[in-house]
Amino acid sequence: MSRAIRRHLPRAIGLGLALLTFSCASTPWPDETGLPVTMGLAANVDAGESFLSALTAARAANSLAAPIVTPRYQSDIRTFAEDLQAGKTSAEGARRAVEAWGQAAFQRKVKAWALDCAAGRNMPLPSALVETPTAVIYYAAAHFRPRSMAADQCAVLVVALTGSEAVVAQPPVK
C-alpha cells in the first residue's frame, strides 16, 4: 500500500463512518419535498393498521400490553401525513414537525419516527416502541414520492410519549 493511501485511509474510514451514522439517524428517504401522490384514504388506513398490528404482535411477543392509542389526537397527526402526501414536506420534515407538535400538545418529551411501511406487517419497528413497558402512541400513514425517487413510498408517522408523569405531594389547603 502506498504511503499516500496509508496516510488518507484513516480519514476516509472516519468520513464513511460519519456518513453512515448520519444516514441512520434520520429517515431512509432523502430530506426533500416531493411530488403529490393521489392515493385513497383506504390505502393509508391499511398501512396504519398494518403498523399497529405489527407493533401489537411485537409487544405481545415481549409479554407487553398493546400500545395505547386514543382518538383525541389522531386527526392532528393525520394533518402532518397529509402534508407529506401532498408533497409539502419531506419525510424527515414531517417527522420533525410531528415531534415538535407532540412536545407542544403533551407538554413533555416525546419521540417521533417516520417508519418505512412498504414491508407491511414485516416493517422494522424501533425497539423503544416494542420494549417500553407502556406505549402511548399516535400515528398516521401516508404515501409520498420524493422528487429524486422513481416510485411512491409509504411512511407511518409515529409519536410516542416518553418518560413518566411526576406525582408531587402538595400540602393540604387550609
N, C-alpha and C positions, 0 to 999 in steps of 0.2 A: 504494500500500500504506500502510495507516495506521501511525502511529508505534508503537502498541501491538503490532501484528503484527511489525513490524521488530525490536522490542526482544525479543520472545519467540521469534522464529523460530530463532535460533542454538541456544537451549536445547532447543527441540522437535526440531531435527535431531540434536543430540547425544544426546538421550534415545532417539530412534529408532535411531540407530546403535549405541548401547549395548545396547538390547534385541535388535537383530539379532545382534550379536556374542555375547551370552549364549545366545541361542537356537541358534546354530550350534555352540556349544562343547560341547553335550551331545547327547542323542538327539533324534530328531524327534517323540517322544511326550511327553505330559505326565508329570511326575515324580509319579505317584500309583499306589498299589496298584490292582490290577484285580480283575476277576471271574474265577473259574476257567474254563478253557477245556478242554472234553473233546475231545481230538484224539489220534488214534492215533500211536504212536511212528513209524510209517512216514512220516507227513507231516513230522515233524521231521527224520527221516533224509534224506528227499528234499530238504528245504530246505538242510540242511547240505551235502549232496552238490552241490547247485547252487552254493552258495557256493564250495566247494573247486574245483569245475570252472571257475568263472568266474575265481577267483584264479589257478589254474594257467595258464589261457589268457592272462590279462593279463600274467603274469610271462614266459611264453614269447614274447609279442609284444615284450618288452623284452630278449629273449635271456638270461633268468634261469631258473634251475632251479625246479622245482616246490617249493612250500612243504614243509617237513619237519613231519610230524605223527606223533607216536609214541602208541601206545595207552595208555601208562602213566597219563596224567593225564586222558584223555578222560572217564572216569566221574566224576572230580571236578568238571570244568566242567559236565557234564550236570546235576549236582545244582542248580547255580545256574539253569540253564534250566528245570528242573522247578519250582523256586520261583516263577519268573516266570510260568510257565503256570498254576500253582495260584493265582495272584493274591496271593501272599505278599509280593511286592516289585514295584517299578516297573522299567521297562527301565533307567533311569538307576541305580537302586539295585542292580540285578543287575550292571550294568557296573562300578560302583564296587566291589562285592563280589568280582567276578572279578579286578579289578586288585589288590586287597588280597591275595586268595588267591594270585595269581601271584607277587607280590613275596615272600610268605612261603614258598611252595613252592620257588621257584628262587633265593631269597636274592640277588636282583638286580633292577634296574629292569625293568619290563615296561610295555607299552602295551595298553590294553583298549578294545574297541569294542562297541557294540550296533548292528549293521548292519540296516537295513531290507531284509528278503529278499522282500518282496512282488513285486518285479520278477524273481524267479528268477535266471537266469544273467545278466540285464542289470542286476543290482543295482550301485549305485555302490560302489566299493572305495576305501579310503584309500590314498593314494599311498605311505605308509610301508610298506604290505604289498606293493604292486606293484613298488616301485622298490628296495627294500633288497636288497643282494647275496645274503643268505641269510635266509630267513624260517622261523623255528621257531615254530609256532603250535599252539594248542589251541582247539577251537571246539565249540559245541553250539547247536542251533536250538530255538526254542520258538514256539508260537503263544500269544498272550495278548490280553487286552482291557482296556485302561484304562477305568476307570469312566465317564469323560467321552466315550468314543468309542462309536459305534454298531456297529462291526464288529470282528471279530477282526483282529489284527495279527500280523506274522511278524518275528522278530528272530533274528539269529545273534550269539551272544556269542563274541567272539574275544579271546584274549590272545596277545601275541607278545613274545618275549624281545627286549630292546634292548641295544645296546652289544656288547661282546665280552669274552670271558674274558681276564683279565690273567694272563700267564705270567711268573712271577718266579723267577729263578735262585736256588737255595738252595746254601749252601756244603756241601761233602761232609761226611757224618757220619764222625767219627773214632772 
